[in-house]
Amino acid sequence: MTNTVENLILDLVEWVGRRDRTYRETLDAWRTSCPRLPVWEDATDRGFVETFSADGQVRVRPTPAGLAFLREHRPQVHEELEDRSGR
C-alpha cells in the first residue's frame, strides 16, 4: 500500500471516529472512482471501519482494528478519540 493511501485510510478512520457518520455521508466524502486511491474499499477490506444500523439509518464507525491502526500510526489522535468517548 502506498503511503498516500495509508495516510488517507488513517484520515478516514479518524474522521469516522470523531463523530457519528452516516453511510451516505461517508461515501459522499470518501468513495472515489480512482483506482489508485481506493480509500473506502481498502479501509473496509482491512476491517478498519464497519457499517451498522441505528435509528433507521446505516452508520459507519471505526472497528477495534481500525482504532489499533490509528493508535500505532497516530497515537495522539487515538488518545484524543479515547478521551472523547470515555473509553
N, C-alpha and C positions, 0 to 999 in steps of 0.2 A: 504494500500500500504506500502510496506517495505521502510525503509529509503534508502536502496540501490537503488531501482527502482526510488524513488522520486528524489534522487540526480542525477541519470543518466538522468532523464527527464529534470531536470534543466540544466544539461550539454548539452543536445540536443537543448533545446530552446536557450541557449546561443550560441551554435555552429552555428545554422542557422541564428541567429541574427547578428553575426559578419560579415558575407559577404554572397553574393548571392550564393546559393547552388542549384544544380540540384537535381531532384528527385532521379535519378540513383546514384549520388554521396552520397546522404543522406542514401539511403537504403543500399548501399555498406558499409557504415560506421556504421549504427545504427540498421539494422534489425538483429535479432537473432532468431535462432530456439529453444533457451532455453525457456521453458515455465515459468521459474522463473524470467526471465529478459525481459519482453515484452515492452521494452522502446518505440520503434516506435509506436506500437499498442496502448499503454496506452496514449502516448502524443497526438495521433490523436483522440482517443476516448474521451479524456478530452477536446478536442478543443484547444490545446496549439500550434499546428502547422497546416498549411494548404498548399495544393498544388495549383498552379496557372500556367497558360500558359503565356510565354513571349518569344519572339524571336524564336518561333517554338520549344521550349523546355518546359517540365514540371519542375517547380521550387518549392522550399519549403521555407516558411517563418514563423516566429512566428506570432501568432494571438494576438489581444489585450488581450485575456485571458491568453495566454502564457506569454506575457510581464508583466501582472499583477502578475502572479505566480512568475516570476523571481524577480519582484520588492519586493514582500513580503519576499522571502527567500534569495535573493542576491541583496540587494539594491545598492551596489557599482557597480556591473556588469550592472544592469539595467541603472543606471545613465551614465555609460560609453557608453552603446549602444545608449542611447538617445543623448548624446553629438556627437557621430559619425554620427548619422542620421540627426541631426539638428532638431529634434522634440521638 
